[in-house]
Structures are given as C-alpha cells and as structure tokens.
C-alpha cells in the first residue's frame, strides 16, 4: 500500500501532493500531511488531523510537510506520532523518499529546487494543476507565506510545456497554472518572459489542450500579452480570480498591497470589456487590524459595485512574525460577522451571474457522473449521469442560485 497523502491549503499544495504521491509510491504504512500556513485555522485543522491519526493508526509513520512545517518544524516534530518533518523543497526531491531517508527534521533551508517532477495523474480530479512559479518577493503585512516558500522562482517555459503536454496525453482536458504569485512569473528566467507569454507558448505548443485556466492572480501585475489572450483566445477560460484582499484604500495601504481600489476596478472593467461575460473572483480578508466599520463598509461597497460572483473570504488570522500581527486587532467575533456579510454579498452576485446563464449552451468539464464546472467555473449539476473527465456541451435549464442545472446537449 502506497503512502496516503492529506492536503491542506492551496492549489500549489494540491499539485505538490501529487508529486509526493509519485515519489512516495511503494512507501508503506506512511501518511503524509501537507500543511498550510495561511491561517491559524488551517494549522489547527492539520494539528487536529495529526493527533487523530496518531490515535487511530498508532503504527503509521506520519510525515509532515508544507508551509506550516517549513516555518516552524520543531513544533510539528513534537506532535504525537510524527516521525519526520520535511521542508517544502525537500518534499519534492526523490532522495527524500528513498528507503534510507528519514531524519526527524530535515534540513529546512535547502538550495533552490530542481525542475518540477513530472506528474501525469491527479487522484480524484478531472482537471490538472501545473506549477509554473514558486515563492514571492513581496511582503504584504498579513502574509507569512514568503517565509514558507522563499523568493520568486519561475519554471522555464520548456519545462512547463513538457508537463502540460504529458498531462494532455494522459487525458486531462483542463490545465490550471498555479504558484504562489503567478503574475510575477519570469523575471528570473533568460529573456524575462511574462505570464502572458508563458500562456501563449503553452497554447501554441500544446494544440490539443482544450482549456487553460489561471489560479489567483495579482491585479497589479497583469501583463499586456495576458490581456491579449483574455480578449482573443477561446482556450483561455473566461475566469479571472483576483487577489484583491480589500476594497478600502487605507486598508490596502496598511496591507502593503500594490494596488488601490481604482486599480482593481479598472482591471475588472477592462476584463469585462475585452471578454463580455467573464467570471470574476476575488480573495478578501475581513477584519484586518485597524479596520473600522466605515472602512469595512468601503470593502463591502466595492464588492457590491464590482458585482463579484466568486468571493473567497477569510476572517483575518494573525500570523506571528508579520507586521499586521502587531497592529491593533479587530475582535474575532466581528471579523467573522464581517466575513459573513461579504459572503452574503458574493452569494447575491453569484445568483445573478448564474441566472444569466439559464437557457444558454455551456462547455462542461464533468468531474463526477453528474457534476462539473463550466468554462466560467460555474458549478453545474447534470440531469442525467455521464462519464467523469469529459468535455461535453450542455444546455442550462435552471439555477439554484449557487449551482447551474443543465442537460447534456
């Protein structure tokens, strides 16, 4: 029996879990917990899972890795049942999974990793993730991830093309480009290619790829090649998920973000003008330190004015060692209440957005026998069962407000 992989956090973690699934193939009685450090809740859930595993499977070898383990390896090594802690770069090295590997805490600060391990399977998934970038050179005041992922490093275009081609040959119909800060792709590579140039090359070099999608992107760094693809390339999905974080200029400045609200609105308006009907998503933090009710109202008003259907909201979570953790805090119950209000605004926008699709034809990637996502990343439920992992045409017959209802064409 191969190693069991438990994943917390982002799409990059999901990709890296598949790399580890390959590298640890044949490793018996081992459970790998791939942690996330974005919020205290993500860490709490991972610790709770490890304690449960130690009770329920006392003979299993528990290996902990991911951003939380990278930042504070000793505390994770001290948990019951943990036999090893691996840094983010070590976890992607074949030698880390050799039979004789296994020191209690690996050397967390390793040299830059080599080219990504080629992955051709994603367990239980219809779409595949491809890592094109690692790390981050920015220092937002709330974010601990640069300490877990290091500086910005980009995957060469040729390596990314080879990975995408292999996944398409394995049957995947949609590829998602992922990383910590994918909009910062390329300045460390010869010729300094941009994310848009990478996407254009991928689509040209892998003509059999039907759908290319982007993970969350910084609105301050969308390059002109990417704008051209958004306008002209049907295989680039009409879905732009922005790392906004707030809709208040004062809070954005205190977060040390690189955009203001006018910049974000300009990005959204340009995307909609270039690609009518494009789906817009946004990451948002509720209850950032110093956020008054008036400042929160600015964010809420921005979300409503921008009519963003896909909002991913986090109540602010203190990350020790970050500047924001030393700022005057908003009470936790108020953070949760504000997060709920932002989600409500998003749900209303989502209901409107999904309602506009009733009666339309969509291209559906099936993920189970009767569910999937459209090209706009709208969740869809089919009236009749079909085969997972296919691209099919469907006609939208209705909406629950959160899910489209459709029939295969």
Residue pairs with C-beta under 8 A, 6 or more apart in sequence:
1 28
1 29
2 21
2 24
2 25
2 26
2 27
2 28
3 20
3 21
3 24
3 25
3 27
3 28
3 30
3 31
3 32
3 63
4 30
4 31
4 32
5 17
5 20
5 21
5 24
5 31
5 32
5 34
6 31
6 32
6 33
6 34
6 49
7 13
7 14
7 17
7 34
8 33
8 34
8 35
8 36
8 42
8 45
8 46
8 66
9 34
9 35
9 36
9 37
9 38
9 42
9 66
9 67
10 36
10 38
10 178
10 215
11 129
11 176
11 178
11 215
12 129
12 131
12 134
12 178
12 179
12 180
12 215
13 34
13 36
13 66
13 67
14 122
14 125
14 129
14 178
15 119
15 129
15 130
15 131
15 178
16 34
16 88
16 91
16 92
16 131
17 32
17 34
18 119
18 121
18 122
18 123
18 129
19 91
19 92
19 116
19 117
19 119
20 32
20 34
20 65
20 91
20 92
20 97
21 121
21 123
22 117
22 119
22 121
23 92
23 93
23 94
23 96
23 97
23 117
24 30
24 32
24 97
27 97
29 59
29 60
29 61
30 60
30 61
30 62
30 63
31 53
31 57
31 60
31 61
31 62
31 63
32 63
32 64
32 65
33 46
33 49
33 50
33 53
33 62
33 63
33 64
33 65
33 66
34 65
34 66
34 91
35 42
35 43
35 46
35 64
35 65
35 66
35 67
35 68
35 69
35 76
36 42
36 43
36 46
36 66
36 67
36 68
37 43
37 66
37 67
37 68
37 70
37 71
37 144
37 145
37 148
37 319
38 67
38 144
38 145
38 314
38 317
39 314
39 317
40 317
40 318
40 319
41 317
42 68
43 68
46 64
46 66
46 68
47 79
50 62
50 64
50 76
50 79
50 80
50 81
50 82
51 79
51 80
51 81
53 60
53 62
53 81
54 62
54 79
54 80
54 81
54 82
57 81
58 81
60 81
61 83
61 84
62 81
62 82
62 83
62 84
63 82
63 83
63 84
63 85
63 86
64 76
64 77
64 79
64 82
64 84
64 85
64 86
65 85
65 86
65 87
65 88
65 90
65 91
66 88
66 91
66 148
67 88
67 144
67 145
67 148
67 149
68 76
68 148
69 76
69 85
69 86
69 87
70 87
70 88
70 108
70 147
70 148
70 149
71 144
71 147
71 148
73 85
73 87
73 105
73 106
73 108
74 105
76 82
76 85
77 84
77 85
77 104
77 105
83 102
83 104
84 102
84 103
84 104
84 105
84 106
85 104
85 105
85 106
85 108
86 96
86 106
87 106
87 107
87 108
87 109
87 110
88 148
88 149
88 150
89 110
89 111
89 112
89 113
90 96
90 106
90 107
90 108
90 110
92 113
92 116
92 117
93 113
93 114
94 117
95 101
96 106
112 153
113 134
113 153
115 155
115 156
115 159
116 131
116 155
116 159
116 163
118 162
118 163
118 166
119 128
119 163
119 167
120 166
120 167
120 169
120 170
121 170
122 128
122 129
122 172
125 367
126 172
126 173
126 174
126 365
126 366
126 367
126 372
126 388
126 389
127 172
127 173
127 174
127 175
127 176
127 211
127 213
127 365
127 367
128 167
128 172
128 174
128 175
128 176
129 175
129 176
129 178
129 215
130 160
130 163
130 164
130 167
130 175
130 176
130 177
130 178
131 155
131 178
131 179
132 154
132 155
132 160
132 177
132 178
132 179
132 182
132 185
132 195
132 198
133 152
133 153
133 154
133 155
133 179
133 180
133 181
133 182
133 184
133 185
134 149
134 150
134 152
134 153
134 154
134 155
134 179
134 180
135 146
135 149
135 150
135 151
135 152
135 153
135 180
135 181
136 143
136 145
136 146
136 149
136 151
136 152
136 180
136 181
136 184
137 146
137 151
137 152
137 181
137 184
138 146
138 181
138 184
138 256
138 258
139 146
139 256
140 245
140 255
140 256
140 257
141 254
141 255
141 256
141 322
141 323
141 324
141 327
142 245
142 255
142 285
142 288
142 316
142 319
142 322
142 324
143 319
143 322
144 319
144 320
144 321
144 322
145 180
147 321
149 180
152 180
152 181
152 184
152 187
152 188
153 188
154 185
154 186
154 187
154 188
154 189
156 189
157 189
157 193
157 197
157 198
157 201
157 202
160 177
160 198
160 202
161 201
161 202
161 205
161 206
164 175
164 202
164 206
164 209
165 205
165 206
167 175
168 175
168 206
168 208
168 209
171 389
172 389
173 210
173 211
173 365
173 389
173 390
173 391
174 210
174 211
174 212
174 213
174 237
174 365
174 391
175 202
175 209
175 211
175 212
175 213
176 213
176 214
176 215
177 195
177 198
177 199
177 202
177 212
177 213
177 214
177 215
178 215
179 185
179 215
181 218
182 195
182 214
182 215
182 216
182 217
183 195
183 217
183 218
183 220
183 221
183 222
183 223
184 218
184 221
185 193
185 194
185 195
185 198
186 192
186 193
186 194
186 195
186 197
186 198
193 201
194 223
194 225
194 226
195 214
195 217
195 223
195 225
195 226
196 222
196 223
196 224
196 225
196 226
196 227
196 228
196 229
197 223
197 225
199 212
199 214
199 225
199 226
199 229
199 236
200 225
200 229
200 233
202 209
202 212
203 209
203 212
203 229
203 233
203 235
203 236
209 235
210 235
210 391
211 235
211 237
211 363
211 365
211 375
211 391
212 235
212 236
212 237
213 236
213 237
213 239
213 377
214 236
214 237
214 239
214 240
214 241
215 241
216 241
216 242
216 243
216 281
216 283
217 240
217 241
217 242
217 243
218 242
218 243
218 258
218 259
219 242
219 243
219 244
219 259
219 263
219 264
219 267
220 257
220 258
220 259
220 263
221 258
222 267
227 270
227 274
229 236
230 236
230 238
230 240
230 271
230 274
230 275
230 278
231 274
231 275
237 375
237 376
237 377
238 275
238 277
238 278
238 279
238 375
238 376
239 278
239 279
239 281
239 375
239 376
239 377
240 271
240 278
240 279
240 280
240 281
241 280
241 281
241 282
241 283
241 310
241 312
242 264
242 267
242 268
242 280
242 281
242 282
242 283
243 282
243 283
244 259
244 264
244 282
244 283
244 284
245 252
245 255
245 257
245 283
245 284
245 285
245 288
246 252
246 255
246 257
246 284
246 285
246 288
246 299
247 261
247 264
247 284
247 298
247 299
247 300
247 301
247 302
247 303
247 306
248 261
248 291
248 295
248 296
248 298
248 299
248 302
249 260
249 261
249 298
250 295
251 288
251 290
251 291
251 295
251 298
251 299
252 259
252 260
252 261
253 260
254 288
254 289
254 290
254 324
254 327
255 285
255 288
255 324
256 323
259 267
261 298
261 302
264 302
264 306
265 302
265 305
265 306
268 280
268 306
268 308
271 278
271 280
272 278
272 280
277 356
277 376
278 376
279 309
279 310
279 353
279 376
279 377
279 378
280 306
280 307
280 308
280 309
280 310
281 308
281 309
281 310
281 311
281 312
281 377
282 303
282 306
282 308
282 310
282 311
282 312
283 312
283 314
284 299
284 303
284 311
284 312
284 313
284 314
284 342
285 313
285 314
285 315
285 316
286 296
286 299
286 313
286 314
286 315
286 316
286 335
286 336
286 338
286 339
286 341
286 342
287 296
287 315
287 316
287 330
287 332
287 334
287 335
287 336
287 338
287 339
288 316
288 324
288 330
289 316
289 324
289 327
289 328
289 329
289 330
290 327
290 328
290 330
291 316
291 330
291 338
296 338
299 342
300 341
300 342
300 345
303 311
303 342
303 345
303 346
303 349
304 345
304 349
307 349
307 352
307 353
308 346
308 349
309 346
309 349
309 350
309 352
309 353
309 354
310 346
310 350
310 377
311 342
311 343
311 345
311 346
311 349
313 339
313 342
313 343
313 346
314 339
315 332
315 335
315 336
315 338
315 339
316 324
316 330
316 335
318 324
318 325
318 329
319 325
330 338
347 401
347 402
350 401
350 402
351 399
351 401
351 402
353 378
354 378
354 399
354 401
354 402
354 403
354 404
355 399
355 401
357 374
357 376
357 378
357 396
357 399
357 404
358 396
358 397
358 398
358 399
359 395
359 396
359 397
360 395
360 396
361 393
361 394
361 395
361 396
361 409
362 374
362 375
362 376
362 378
362 380
362 393
362 394
362 395
362 396
362 404
362 406
363 374
363 375
363 391
363 392
363 393
363 394
364 372
364 373
364 374
364 380
364 382
364 391
364 392
364 393
364 394
364 406
364 408
365 372
365 373
365 374
365 389
365 390
365 391
366 372
366 382
366 386
366 387
366 388
366 389
366 390
366 391
366 392
367 373
367 388
367 389
368 388
369 385
369 386
369 387
369 388
370 381
370 382
370 383
370 384
370 385
370 386
371 379
371 380
371 381
371 382
372 379
372 380
372 382
373 379
373 380
374 380
374 404
378 404
379 402
379 403
379 404
380 394
380 396
380 403
380 404
380 405
380 406
381 403
381 404
381 405
381 406
382 394
382 406
382 407
382 408
383 397
383 405
383 406
383 407
383 408
384 407
384 408
386 392
386 408
392 408
392 409
393 408
393 409
394 406
394 407
394 408
394 409
395 406
395 407
395 409
396 404
396 405
396 406
397 405
397 406
397 407
398 404
398 405
399 405
